[in-house]
């Protein structure tokens, strides 16, 4: 099959070269974006008189016919035509005749593929924002139902201080809110049109780039044609944003794996989101959460891979940049799948409130409140800290918890202790005492919930 660019060549391309350099096996993902960009491009060509109005309409009709075939799964792609651009152009010529060859007037595959990628990343950014909000709503519902639910808070995976389970869930809500903010901010760098930059230097045809930007709903055009065809910053940024989202998904998944274990028993995941063992009948494995955690590595790999590809490229376009696609396609697929699963996992998760409450009775996570108690009575906090440390050691040596000690034992360490120390050390009161802004006290959580809901309502109105 003759190449559409074959005029300068005297030999057919080696079949190994065809197979090695062709990208149609994966860049057919961009078929709709490629046709969308072409429809706007040919409309502009017609309006500028570069092709006749009749030719423009005929080409647009042909492109829409191909689009229907793509949407119906009827389009046949060929490795001989290398990539999605040449495949669609060949289909167009087959559909409407030689006039289809006028579509490529005033553009190159270099600015064409860049445009396709901008359209794709813009579309998928919006999808990811919506999916993140689904997860946030699920977190919000769990938080509302568990304001008074107490569980151990951890640092270094050691018991630290009692916290509200709602507070713990809302921590992830705000991580995902930042993720959405990064995605939204990236749109102003995604939404710049490269089409019309040509191969690297622009074109001799009297095109109107801003008209194409208007038709495709871009905010503007690249001011430099060489930058336009060689820029993949927006893809790197998308991969970086997705990597951070995966970090947050992975951290939450890790906690669900731990909490659902026999050692913790803080939650139970719904059977629909767990699997069993082929040999051990009793097993209920949190495989989905484990895979959410595990797939983080492949997303990181795609980010590092593209950075490595780009770091040594001279201006302007290079074939290396073909490697920008598989990574972002796989990343988006991975992340969409993860977010679609996480929301229902959270919605159906059973919180074992009694088990969490029992856990905070069997530790020393209320120790800080002894130090605070003494400090509020005028003792320098550092001295209060030292006294409390000695009390914890004493309790451990005597196989007791801090609420098991009697007042006489407390007074061995400081005469400042009174009977009210026992109320101060109850897990509920330890949690409620943290009334500082952003703290785990129920009143602060209620305020946090209102702020979270306001963020989501504001997002809905955007």
DRENDO-1510 file (C-alpha; in Angstrom, 1 decimal, always signed):
<recs>
REC; n; res; u; v; w
REC; 1; UNK; +0.0; +0.0; +0.0 .
REC; 2; UNK; +1.5; +3.3; -1.0 .
REC; 3; UNK; +2.4; +5.7; +1.8 .
REC; 4; UNK; +0.6; +9.1; +1.7 .
REC; 5; UNK; +4.0; +10.7; +2.2 .
REC; 6; UNK; +5.9; +8.3; -0.2 .
REC; 7; UNK; +6.6; +10.7; -3.1 .
REC; 8; UNK; +10.3; +11.3; -2.2 .
REC; 9; UNK; +11.1; +7.6; -1.7 .
REC; 10; UNK; +12.3; +5.0; -4.2 .
REC; 11; UNK; +11.7; +1.9; -2.0 .
REC; 12; UNK; +8.9; +0.5; +0.1 .
REC; 13; UNK; +9.4; +0.7; +3.8 .
REC; 14; UNK; +10.9; -2.4; +5.4 .
REC; 15; UNK; +8.1; -4.3; +7.1 .
REC; 16; UNK; +10.0; -4.4; +10.3 .
REC; 17; UNK; +10.2; -0.6; +10.2 .
REC; 18; UNK; +6.4; -0.4; +9.6 .
REC; 19; UNK; +5.8; -2.6; +12.6 .
REC; 20; UNK; +8.3; -0.8; +14.8 .
REC; 21; UNK; +7.3; +2.7; +14.0 .
REC; 22; UNK; +3.5; +2.3; +13.6 .
REC; 23; UNK; +1.4; +3.7; +16.5 .
REC; 24; UNK; -2.1; +2.9; +15.3 .
REC; 25; UNK; -2.4; -0.1; +17.7 .
REC; 26; UNK; -2.7; +2.5; +20.5 .
REC; 27; UNK; -3.2; +6.0; +19.1 .
REC; 28; UNK; -6.6; +4.8; +17.6 .
REC; 29; UNK; -7.7; +5.9; +21.1 .
REC; 30; UNK; -7.5; +9.4; +19.6 .
REC; 31; UNK; -9.8; +8.8; +16.7 .
REC; 32; UNK; -12.6; +11.0; +17.9 .
REC; 33; UNK; -10.3; +13.8; +18.9 .
REC; 34; UNK; -8.5; +13.6; +15.5 .
REC; 35; UNK; -11.8; +13.9; +13.6 .
REC; 36; UNK; -13.0; +16.7; +15.9 .
REC; 37; UNK; -9.8; +18.7; +15.2 .
REC; 38; UNK; -10.1; +18.0; +11.5 .
REC; 39; UNK; -13.7; +19.1; +11.3 .
REC; 40; UNK; -12.7; +22.5; +12.8 .
REC; 41; UNK; -9.6; +22.7; +10.6 .
REC; 42; UNK; -11.5; +22.2; +7.3 .
REC; 43; UNK; -14.2; +24.6; +8.4 .
REC; 44; UNK; -11.6; +27.2; +8.8 .
REC; 45; UNK; -10.0; +26.3; +5.5 .
REC; 46; UNK; -13.4; +26.9; +3.8 .
REC; 47; UNK; -14.0; +30.2; +5.6 .
REC; 48; UNK; -10.6; +31.4; +4.6 .
REC; 49; UNK; -11.1; +30.5; +1.0 .
REC; 50; UNK; -8.2; +28.0; +1.1 .
REC; 51; UNK; -10.6; +25.3; -0.1 .
REC; 52; UNK; -14.0; +26.0; -1.6 .
REC; 53; UNK; -17.1; +25.9; +0.5 .
REC; 54; UNK; -18.3; +22.9; -1.4 .
REC; 55; UNK; -15.1; +21.0; -0.8 .
REC; 56; UNK; -15.2; +21.9; +2.9 .
REC; 57; UNK; -18.7; +20.5; +3.2 .
REC; 58; UNK; -17.9; +17.4; +1.3 .
REC; 59; UNK; -14.8; +16.8; +3.6 .
REC; 60; UNK; -16.9; +17.4; +6.7 .
REC; 61; UNK; -19.6; +15.0; +5.5 .
REC; 62; UNK; -16.9; +12.4; +4.9 .
REC; 63; UNK; -15.4; +12.9; +8.4 .
REC; 64; UNK; -18.7; +12.6; +10.1 .
REC; 65; UNK; -19.4; +9.4; +8.2 .
REC; 66; UNK; -16.0; +8.0; +9.4 .
REC; 67; UNK; -16.8; +9.2; +13.0 .
REC; 68; UNK; -20.0; +7.1; +13.0 .
REC; 69; UNK; -18.0; +4.1; +11.9 .
REC; 70; UNK; -15.5; +4.7; +14.7 .
REC; 71; UNK; -18.3; +5.1; +17.3 .
REC; 72; UNK; -20.0; +1.9; +16.0 .
REC; 73; UNK; -16.7; -0.1; +16.1 .
REC; 74; UNK; -16.8; -0.5; +12.3 .
REC; 75; UNK; -13.6; +1.4; +11.4 .
REC; 76; UNK; -10.7; -0.7; +10.2 .
REC; 77; UNK; -7.3; +0.6; +11.0 .
REC; 78; UNK; -4.1; -0.5; +9.2 .
REC; 79; UNK; -0.5; -0.6; +10.3 .
REC; 80; UNK; +0.5; +0.3; +6.8 .
REC; 81; UNK; -1.0; +3.7; +7.4 .
REC; 82; UNK; +1.1; +4.1; +10.6 .
REC; 83; UNK; -1.0; +6.2; +12.8 .
REC; 84; UNK; -4.5; +7.5; +13.5 .
REC; 85; UNK; -4.0; +10.6; +11.3 .
REC; 86; UNK; -3.0; +8.8; +8.2 .
REC; 87; UNK; -5.6; +6.1; +8.7 .
REC; 88; UNK; -8.4; +8.6; +8.9 .
REC; 89; UNK; -7.1; +10.6; +5.9 .
REC; 90; UNK; -6.9; +7.3; +3.9 .
REC; 91; UNK; -10.4; +6.4; +4.9 .
REC; 92; UNK; -11.5; +9.9; +3.9 .
REC; 93; UNK; -10.0; +9.7; +0.5 .
REC; 94; UNK; -11.5; +6.3; +0.0 .
REC; 95; UNK; -14.9; +7.7; +1.1 .
REC; 96; UNK; -15.0; +10.9; -0.9 .
REC; 97; UNK; -12.2; +10.7; -3.5 .
REC; 98; UNK; -9.1; +12.9; -4.1 .
REC; 99; UNK; -10.7; +16.0; -2.5 .
REC; 100; UNK; -10.1; +14.3; +0.8 .
REC; 101; UNK; -6.4; +14.9; +0.3 .
REC; 102; UNK; -7.1; +18.7; +0.7 .
REC; 103; UNK; -7.9; +18.2; +4.4 .
REC; 104; UNK; -4.2; +18.2; +5.3 .
REC; 105; UNK; -3.7; +21.7; +3.7 .
REC; 106; UNK; -2.0; +24.1; +6.1 .
REC; 107; UNK; -1.1; +21.6; +8.8 .
REC; 108; UNK; +1.3; +18.8; +9.7 .
REC; 109; UNK; +1.0; +15.7; +11.7 .
REC; 110; UNK; +3.2; +17.4; +14.2 .
REC; 111; UNK; +0.6; +20.1; +15.1 .
REC; 112; UNK; -2.2; +17.6; +14.4 .
REC; 113; UNK; -1.1; +15.1; +17.0 .
REC; 114; UNK; -0.4; +17.8; +19.5 .
REC; 115; UNK; -4.0; +19.1; +19.1 .
REC; 116; UNK; -5.4; +15.6; +19.5 .
REC; 117; UNK; -3.5; +15.2; +22.8 .
REC; 118; UNK; -4.7; +18.5; +24.1 .
REC; 119; UNK; -8.3; +17.5; +23.3 .
REC; 120; UNK; -7.9; +14.1; +24.9 .
REC; 121; UNK; -6.2; +15.4; +28.1 .
REC; 122; UNK; -8.8; +18.2; +28.5 .
REC; 123; UNK; -11.7; +15.7; +28.1 .
REC; 124; UNK; -10.2; +13.2; +30.6 .
REC; 125; UNK; -9.3; +15.9; +33.1 .
REC; 126; UNK; -13.0; +16.7; +33.4 .
REC; 127; UNK; -13.9; +13.0; +33.8 .
REC; 128; UNK; -11.3; +12.6; +36.6 .
REC; 129; UNK; -12.7; +15.6; +38.5 .
REC; 130; UNK; -16.2; +14.2; +38.4 .
REC; 131; UNK; -15.0; +10.8; +39.6 .
REC; 132; UNK; -13.0; +12.4; +42.4 .
REC; 133; UNK; -16.2; +14.1; +43.5 .
REC; 134; UNK; -18.0; +10.8; +43.7 .
REC; 135; UNK; -15.3; +9.5; +46.1 .
REC; 136; UNK; -15.6; +12.7; +48.1 .
REC; 137; UNK; -19.4; +12.3; +48.5 .
REC; 138; UNK; -18.8; +8.7; +49.7 .
REC; 139; UNK; -16.2; +10.0; +52.3 .
REC; 140; UNK; -18.6; +12.7; +53.3 .
REC; 141; UNK; -21.4; +10.3; +54.0 .
REC; 142; UNK; -19.1; +8.1; +56.1 .
REC; 143; UNK; -18.0; +11.2; +58.0 .
REC; 144; UNK; -21.5; +12.3; +58.8 .
REC; 145; UNK; -22.4; +8.9; +60.2 .
REC; 146; UNK; -19.3; +8.7; +62.4 .
REC; 147; UNK; -18.7; +12.1; +64.0 .
REC; 148; UNK; -18.8; +10.5; +67.5 .
REC; 149; UNK; -17.0; +7.3; +66.4 .
REC; 150; UNK; -13.7; +7.1; +68.2 .
REC; 151; UNK; -10.7; +5.2; +66.9 .
REC; 152; UNK; -7.0; +5.4; +67.7 .
REC; 153; UNK; -5.1; +8.0; +65.7 .
REC; 154; UNK; -1.6; +6.9; +64.7 .
REC; 155; UNK; +1.8; +8.4; +64.1 .
REC; 156; UNK; +4.6; +6.0; +63.0 .
REC; 157; UNK; +1.9; +3.4; +63.0 .
REC; 158; UNK; +2.0; +3.6; +66.8 .
REC; 159; UNK; -1.1; +4.6; +68.8 .
REC; 160; UNK; -1.0; +8.4; +69.2 .
REC; 161; UNK; -4.2; +10.1; +70.2 .
REC; 162; UNK; -7.9; +9.2; +70.0 .
REC; 163; UNK; -9.6; +10.8; +67.0 .
REC; 164; UNK; -13.0; +10.8; +65.4 .
REC; 165; UNK; -13.4; +8.4; +62.5 .
REC; 166; UNK; -15.2; +11.3; +60.7 .
REC; 167; UNK; -12.1; +13.4; +61.1 .
REC; 168; UNK; -10.0; +10.6; +59.6 .
REC; 169; UNK; -12.3; +10.3; +56.6 .
REC; 170; UNK; -12.3; +14.0; +56.0 .
REC; 171; UNK; -8.5; +14.1; +55.9 .
REC; 172; UNK; -8.8; +12.2; +52.6 .
REC; 173; UNK; -11.7; +14.4; +51.4 .
REC; 174; UNK; -9.3; +17.4; +51.5 .
REC; 175; UNK; -6.5; +15.4; +49.8 .
REC; 176; UNK; -8.9; +14.8; +46.9 .
REC; 177; UNK; -10.0; +18.4; +47.0 .
REC; 178; UNK; -6.4; +19.5; +46.4 .
REC; 179; UNK; -6.2; +16.9; +43.6 .
REC; 180; UNK; -9.2; +18.5; +41.9 .
REC; 181; UNK; -7.7; +21.9; +42.3 .
REC; 182; UNK; -4.5; +20.8; +40.6 .
REC; 183; UNK; -6.5; +19.3; +37.7 .
REC; 184; UNK; -8.6; +22.5; +37.3 .
REC; 185; UNK; -5.5; +24.7; +37.4 .
REC; 186; UNK; -3.9; +22.5; +34.7 .
REC; 187; UNK; -6.7; +23.3; +32.2 .
REC; 188; UNK; -5.3; +26.8; +31.5 .
REC; 189; UNK; -2.1; +25.1; +30.2 .
REC; 190; UNK; -4.0; +22.3; +28.4 .
REC; 191; UNK; -6.4; +24.6; +26.7 .
REC; 192; UNK; -4.0; +26.2; +24.3 .
REC; 193; UNK; -4.2; +25.3; +20.6 .
REC; 194; UNK; -1.2; +24.1; +18.7 .
REC; 195; UNK; -2.9; +23.5; +15.4 .
REC; 196; UNK; -1.7; +25.8; +12.6 .
REC; 197; UNK; +1.9; +25.6; +13.8 .
REC; 198; UNK; +2.7; +23.2; +10.9 .
REC; 199; UNK; +5.7; +21.0; +11.1 .
REC; 200; UNK; +7.5; +23.6; +13.2 .
REC; 201; UNK; +7.6; +26.9; +11.4 .
REC; 202; UNK; +4.0; +27.8; +10.6 .
REC; 203; UNK; +2.4; +27.7; +7.2 .
REC; 204; UNK; +2.4; +29.7; +4.0 .
REC; 205; UNK; -1.4; +29.4; +3.8 .
REC; 206; UNK; -3.6; +32.3; +5.1 .
REC; 207; UNK; -5.1; +30.3; +7.9 .
REC; 208; UNK; -7.0; +31.7; +10.9 .
REC; 209; UNK; -5.7; +29.8; +14.0 .
REC; 210; UNK; -7.9; +31.7; +16.4 .
REC; 211; UNK; -11.0; +30.7; +14.5 .
REC; 212; UNK; -10.0; +27.0; +15.0 .
REC; 213; UNK; -9.4; +27.8; +18.7 .
REC; 214; UNK; -12.9; +29.2; +18.9 .
REC; 215; UNK; -14.4; +26.2; +17.1 .
REC; 216; UNK; -12.6; +23.8; +19.5 .
REC; 217; UNK; -13.3; +25.9; +22.6 .
REC; 218; UNK; -9.6; +26.7; +23.3 .
REC; 219; UNK; -8.7; +29.8; +25.2 .
REC; 220; UNK; -5.9; +30.8; +22.9 .
REC; 221; UNK; -3.1; +29.6; +20.6 .
REC; 222; UNK; +0.6; +28.9; +21.2 .
REC; 223; UNK; +2.5; +32.1; +20.4 .
REC; 224; UNK; +5.5; +30.1; +19.1 .
REC; 225; UNK; +5.1; +27.4; +16.5 .
REC; 226; UNK; +8.2; +25.4; +17.5 .
REC; 227; UNK; +7.0; +25.3; +21.1 .
REC; 228; UNK; +3.5; +24.3; +19.9 .
REC; 229; UNK; +4.6; +21.1; +18.3 .
REC; 230; UNK; +7.2; +20.1; +20.8 .
REC; 231; UNK; +5.4; +20.9; +24.1 .
REC; 232; UNK; +4.3; +17.9; +26.1 .
REC; 233; UNK; +4.4; +19.7; +29.5 .
REC; 234; UNK; +0.7; +19.4; +29.8 .
REC; 235; UNK; +1.0; +15.6; +29.4 .
REC; 236; UNK; +3.7; +15.5; +32.1 .
REC; 237; UNK; +1.6; +17.6; +34.3 .
REC; 238; UNK; -1.4; +15.3; +33.8 .
REC; 239; UNK; +0.8; +12.3; +34.7 .
REC; 240; UNK; +2.1; +14.2; +37.8 .
REC; 241; UNK; -1.4; +15.1; +38.9 .
REC; 242; UNK; -2.5; +11.5; +38.4 .
REC; 243; UNK; +0.5; +10.3; +40.4 .
REC; 244; UNK; -0.5; +12.4; +43.4 .
REC; 245; UNK; -4.1; +11.1; +43.1 .
REC; 246; UNK; -2.7; +7.6; +43.1 .
REC; 247; UNK; -0.6; +8.4; +46.2 .
REC; 248; UNK; -3.8; +9.4; +48.1 .
REC; 249; UNK; -5.7; +6.4; +46.8 .
REC; 250; UNK; -2.9; +4.2; +47.8 .
REC; 251; UNK; -2.7; +5.6; +51.4 .
REC; 252; UNK; -6.4; +5.2; +51.9 .
REC; 253; UNK; -6.3; +1.7; +50.4 .
REC; 254; UNK; -3.5; +0.7; +52.7 .
REC; 255; UNK; -5.5; +1.8; +55.7 .
REC; 256; UNK; -8.5; -0.2; +54.5 .
REC; 257; UNK; -6.3; -3.3; +54.1 .
REC; 258; UNK; -5.0; -2.8; +57.7 .
REC; 259; UNK; -8.3; -2.0; +59.2 .
REC; 260; UNK; -10.0; -5.0; +57.7 .
REC; 261; UNK; -7.4; -7.4; +59.0 .
REC; 262; UNK; -7.9; -9.7; +62.0 .
REC; 263; UNK; -5.4; -7.6; +64.0 .
REC; 264; UNK; -7.4; -4.4; +63.7 .
REC; 265; UNK; -11.0; -5.4; +62.8 .
REC; 266; UNK; -12.0; -1.7; +62.6 .
REC; 267; UNK; -14.0; -2.2; +59.3 .
REC; 268; UNK; -15.4; -4.9; +57.2 .
REC; 269; UNK; -15.4; -4.5; +53.4 .
REC; 270; UNK; -18.4; -5.6; +51.5 .
REC; 271; UNK; -18.2; -9.1; +49.9 .
REC; 272; UNK; -18.8; -7.6; +46.5 .
REC; 273; UNK; -15.4; -5.9; +46.7 .
REC; 274; UNK; -13.3; -8.8; +48.2 .
REC; 275; UNK; -12.1; -12.2; +46.9 .
REC; 276; UNK; -11.3; -15.6; +48.4 .
REC; 277; UNK; -8.5; -18.0; +48.4 .
REC; 278; UNK; -8.2; -21.1; +46.1 .
REC; 279; UNK; -6.9; -23.2; +49.1 .
REC; 280; UNK; -7.9; -21.5; +52.3 .
REC; 281; UNK; -11.7; -21.5; +52.6 .
REC; 282; UNK; -11.9; -19.0; +55.4 .
REC; 283; UNK; -10.1; -16.2; +53.6 .
REC; 284; UNK; -11.8; -12.9; +52.6 .
REC; 285; UNK; -9.1; -10.8; +50.9 .
REC; 286; UNK; -9.2; -7.1; +50.3 .
REC; 287; UNK; -7.8; -7.6; +46.8 .
REC; 288; UNK; -9.4; -4.5; +45.2 .
REC; 289; UNK; -7.8; -2.3; +47.9 .
REC; 290; UNK; -4.5; -4.0; +47.4 .
REC; 291; UNK; -4.6; -3.5; +43.6 .
REC; 292; UNK; -5.5; +0.2; +44.1 .
REC; 293; UNK; -2.4; +0.4; +46.2 .
REC; 294; UNK; -0.3; -1.7; +43.8 .
REC; 295; UNK; -1.2; +0.1; +40.6 .
REC; 296; UNK; +0.3; +3.3; +41.9 .
REC; 297; UNK; +3.7; +2.0; +40.7 .
REC; 298; UNK; +2.7; +1.8; +37.0 .
REC; 299; UNK; +1.4; +5.4; +37.1 .
REC; 300; UNK; +4.6; +6.6; +38.7 .
REC; 301; UNK; +6.5; +4.7; +36.0 .
REC; 302; UNK; +4.6; +6.4; +33.2 .
REC; 303; UNK; +5.5; +9.8; +34.7 .
REC; 304; UNK; +9.2; +9.0; +35.0 .
REC; 305; UNK; +9.2; +7.4; +31.5 .
REC; 306; UNK; +7.9; +10.5; +29.8 .
REC; 307; UNK; +10.2; +12.8; +31.7 .
REC; 308; UNK; +13.1; +10.6; +30.5 .
REC; 309; UNK; +11.9; +10.7; +26.9 .
REC; 310; UNK; +11.6; +14.4; +26.8 .
REC; 311; UNK; +14.8; +15.4; +28.7 .
REC; 312; UNK; +17.2; +15.1; +25.8 .
REC; 313; UNK; +15.1; +16.2; +22.8 .
REC; 314; UNK; +16.2; +19.1; +20.6 .
REC; 315; UNK; +13.5; +21.3; +19.1 .
REC; 316; UNK; +11.2; +20.7; +17.6 .
REC; 317; UNK; +9.2; +17.5; +17.0 .
REC; 318; UNK; +11.0; +14.1; +17.3 .
REC; 319; UNK; +9.7; +10.6; +16.8 .
REC; 320; UNK; +10.5; +9.9; +20.4 .
REC; 321; UNK; +7.4; +12.0; +21.3 .
REC; 322; UNK; +5.3; +9.1; +20.0 .
REC; 323; UNK; +6.1; +7.6; +23.4 .
REC; 324; UNK; +3.9; +10.2; +25.1 .
REC; 325; UNK; +0.7; +8.2; +24.4 .
REC; 326; UNK; +0.7; +4.8; +25.9 .
REC; 327; UNK; +1.6; +6.0; +29.3 .
REC; 328; UNK; -1.1; +8.6; +29.5 .
REC; 329; UNK; -3.7; +6.3; +28.1 .
REC; 330; UNK; -2.8; +3.6; +30.6 .
REC; 331; UNK; -2.7; +6.1; +33.4 .
REC; 332; UNK; -6.2; +7.4; +32.7 .
REC; 333; UNK; -7.6; +3.9; +32.3 .
REC; 334; UNK; -6.0; +2.9; +35.6 .
REC; 335; UNK; -7.2; +5.9; +37.5 .
REC; 336; UNK; -10.7; +5.9; +36.1 .
REC; 337; UNK; -11.0; +2.2; +37.1 .
REC; 338; UNK; -9.7; +2.9; +40.6 .
REC; 339; UNK; -12.0; +5.9; +41.3 .
REC; 340; UNK; -15.0; +4.1; +40.0 .
REC; 341; UNK; -14.3; +1.3; +42.5 .
REC; 342; UNK; -13.3; +3.3; +45.5 .
REC; 343; UNK; -16.6; +5.2; +45.8 .
REC; 344; UNK; -18.8; +2.1; +46.2 .
REC; 345; UNK; -16.2; +0.4; +48.4 .
REC; 346; UNK; -16.5; +3.4; +50.8 .
REC; 347; UNK; -20.2; +3.5; +50.6 .
REC; 348; UNK; -20.7; -0.2; +51.5 .
REC; 349; UNK; -17.9; -0.4; +54.1 .
REC; 350; UNK; -19.1; -1.4; +57.6 .
REC; 351; UNK; -17.5; +0.6; +60.4 .
REC; 352; UNK; -17.1; -1.5; +63.6 .
REC; 353; UNK; -17.6; +1.3; +66.1 .
REC; 354; UNK; -17.4; -0.8; +69.3 .
REC; 355; UNK; -14.2; -2.4; +68.1 .
REC; 356; UNK; -12.6; +1.0; +67.5 .
REC; 357; UNK; -13.9; +2.3; +70.9 .
REC; 358; UNK; -12.5; -0.8; +72.7 .
REC; 359; UNK; -9.1; -0.2; +71.0 .
REC; 360; UNK; -8.6; +3.2; +72.6 .
REC; 361; UNK; -9.3; +1.8; +76.0 .
REC; 362; UNK; -6.3; -0.5; +75.8 .
REC; 363; UNK; -3.5; +1.9; +75.1 .
REC; 364; UNK; -1.8; +5.0; +76.4 .
REC; 365; UNK; -3.1; +7.4; +73.7 .
REC; 366; UNK; -4.6; +9.7; +76.4 .
REC; 367; UNK; -1.1; +10.4; +77.8 .
REC; 368; UNK; -0.8; +13.8; +76.1 .
REC; 369; UNK; -3.9; +15.0; +78.0 .
REC; 370; UNK; -2.1; +14.3; +81.3 .
REC; 371; UNK; +0.6; +16.6; +80.2 .
REC; 372; UNK; -1.9; +19.2; +79.1 .
REC; 373; UNK; -3.8; +18.9; +82.4 .
REC; 374; UNK; -0.6; +19.7; +84.3 .
REC; 375; UNK; +0.4; +22.5; +82.0 .
REC; 376; UNK; -3.1; +24.1; +82.4 .
REC; 377; UNK; -2.4; +24.2; +86.1 .
REC; 378; UNK; +0.8; +26.2; +85.6 .
REC; 379; UNK; +3.5; +23.6; +85.3 .
REC; 380; UNK; +5.8; +24.2; +82.3 .
REC; 381; UNK; +4.8; +21.8; +79.5 .
REC; 382; UNK; +8.3; +20.2; +79.3 .
REC; 383; UNK; +8.2; +19.3; +83.0 .
REC; 384; UNK; +4.6; +18.0; +82.5 .
REC; 385; UNK; +5.8; +16.0; +79.6 .
REC; 386; UNK; +8.6; +14.4; +81.7 .
REC; 387; UNK; +6.2; +13.6; +84.6 .
REC; 388; UNK; +3.7; +12.0; +82.2 .
REC; 389; UNK; +6.4; +9.9; +80.6 .
REC; 390; UNK; +7.3; +8.5; +84.0 .
REC; 391; UNK; +3.7; +7.8; +84.7 .
REC; 392; UNK; +3.3; +5.8; +81.4 .
REC; 393; UNK; +6.4; +3.8; +82.3 .
REC; 394; UNK; +5.0; +3.1; +85.8 .
REC; 395; UNK; +1.7; +2.0; +84.3 .
REC; 396; UNK; +3.4; -0.3; +81.8 .
REC; 397; UNK; +5.6; -1.9; +84.5 .
REC; 398; UNK; +2.5; -2.5; +86.7 .
REC; 399; UNK; +0.4; -3.8; +83.7 .
REC; 400; UNK; -2.1; -1.0; +84.0 .
REC; 401; UNK; -3.5; +1.6; +81.7 .
REC; 402; UNK; -3.7; +5.3; +82.7 .
REC; 403; UNK; -7.4; +5.1; +83.7 .
REC; 404; UNK; -6.6; +2.1; +85.9 .
REC; 405; UNK; -4.4; +4.1; +88.2 .
REC; 406; UNK; -6.1; +5.6; +91.3 .
REC; 407; UNK; -5.8; +9.1; +92.5 .
REC; 408; UNK; -3.1; +8.2; +95.1 .
REC; 409; UNK; -0.9; +6.8; +92.4 .
REC; 410; UNK; -1.4; +10.0; +90.4 .
REC; 411; UNK; -0.4; +12.2; +93.4 .
REC; 412; UNK; +2.8; +10.2; +93.7 .
REC; 413; UNK; +3.9; +12.0; +90.5 .
REC; 414; UNK; +2.4; +15.5; +91.2 .
REC; 415; UNK; +0.2; +17.1; +93.9 .
REC; 416; UNK; -1.6; +19.0; +91.1 .
REC; 417; UNK; -3.7; +16.0; +90.2 .
REC; 418; UNK; -7.4; +16.0; +91.4 .
REC; 419; UNK; -10.4; +13.7; +90.7 .
REC; 420; UNK; -11.2; +15.5; +87.5 .
REC; 421; UNK; -8.2; +13.9; +85.8 .
REC; 422; UNK; -10.3; +10.8; +85.3 .
REC; 423; UNK; -12.9; +12.7; +83.3 .
REC; 424; UNK; -10.2; +14.4; +81.3 .
REC; 425; UNK; -8.7; +11.0; +80.3 .
REC; 426; UNK; -11.9; +9.4; +79.0 .
REC; 427; UNK; -11.5; +8.8; +75.2 .
REC; 428; UNK; -14.6; +10.8; +74.4 .
REC; 429; UNK; -13.4; +13.8; +76.4 .
REC; 430; UNK; -9.9; +13.5; +74.9 .
REC; 431; UNK; -11.4; +13.7; +71.5 .
REC; 432; UNK; -13.8; +16.5; +72.4 .
REC; 433; UNK; -11.1; +18.6; +74.1 .
REC; 434; UNK; -9.4; +19.3; +70.8 .
REC; 435; UNK; -11.4; +22.3; +69.8 .
REC; 436; UNK; -8.7; +24.2; +67.9 .
REC; 437; UNK; -9.6; +25.0; +64.4 .
REC; 438; UNK; -9.3; +21.9; +62.2 .
REC; 439; UNK; -9.2; +19.6; +65.3 .
REC; 440; UNK; -11.0; +16.4; +66.0 .
REC; 441; UNK; -13.6; +17.7; +68.4 .
REC; 442; UNK; -17.2; +17.1; +67.1 .
REC; 443; UNK; -18.0; +20.8; +66.9 .
REC; 444; UNK; -15.0; +21.3; +64.7 .
REC; 445; UNK; -15.9; +18.4; +62.6 .
REC; 446; UNK; -19.4; +19.8; +62.1 .
REC; 447; UNK; -17.8; +23.0; +60.9 .
REC; 448; UNK; -15.5; +21.0; +58.6 .
REC; 449; UNK; -18.5; +19.1; +57.1 .
REC; 450; UNK; -20.2; +22.4; +56.3 .
REC; 451; UNK; -17.0; +23.6; +54.6 .
REC; 452; UNK; -16.7; +20.4; +52.7 .
REC; 453; UNK; -20.3; +20.5; +51.5 .
REC; 454; UNK; -19.9; +24.1; +50.5 .
REC; 455; UNK; -16.8; +23.1; +48.4 .
REC; 456; UNK; -18.8; +20.4; +46.6 .
REC; 457; UNK; -21.8; +22.7; +46.0 .
REC; 458; UNK; -19.5; +25.3; +44.6 .
REC; 459; UNK; -17.9; +22.7; +42.3 .
REC; 460; UNK; -21.4; +21.7; +41.1 .
REC; 461; UNK; -22.1; +25.2; +40.0 .
REC; 462; UNK; -18.9; +25.6; +38.0 .
</recs>
